[in-house]
């Protein structure tokens, strides 16, 4: 079974600085999807960024980018020019492409605090 | 922008009672999911639903749980006889309209407390 590990329960960053959130996963599959979701306080989870495992190029969405290291099974999220609105729980998630499964497997999350 | 909505936001119930958690997925979505998160633990997959059938369920989703799409807009999760360990945040998600669309959109959750 696949597992996702986020080793940083909490992180903090100064406004306008850069922060990297770590995620590792365990799988025997070669094709899969990886996601970062953001959950602001009392709000729903929203997708931040998605990476297809077959793509070597790291995904980027504005100030958010990933460092996808397939061999190391690592999928870290970099937030550049951090803003107060980036404060949230960040969840890393894995989705298999095999057997028709669509379930997301989540890590425990990292709580990000942005200091003014 | 369309959003997934869930009601109620909070529910308190007595052990052994039935609860129904409601979700309104995004209108043109066809794939629906329930997840839960026990306090301090990971978000866990419960069930996926497509074309009025369960397409996948986890070990957690035992006979006490059921899902239904009673009309064209609602998607419900019923827990027949709640246990203390069912206390959790329950998230609904939807995806679609095609299978190739990868992003699941989540609702804000229902916090269930079983006493």
Interface residues (C-beta under 8 A of the other chain):
Chain A: X4 X33 X35 X37 X42 X43 X44 X45 X46 X47 X50 X91 X95 X100 X101 X102 X103 X104 X105 X106 X107 X108 X109
Chain B: X3 X4 X31 X33 X35 X41 X42 X43 X44 X45 X48 X55 X56 X58 X91 X95 X102 X103 X104 X105 X106 X107 X108 X109
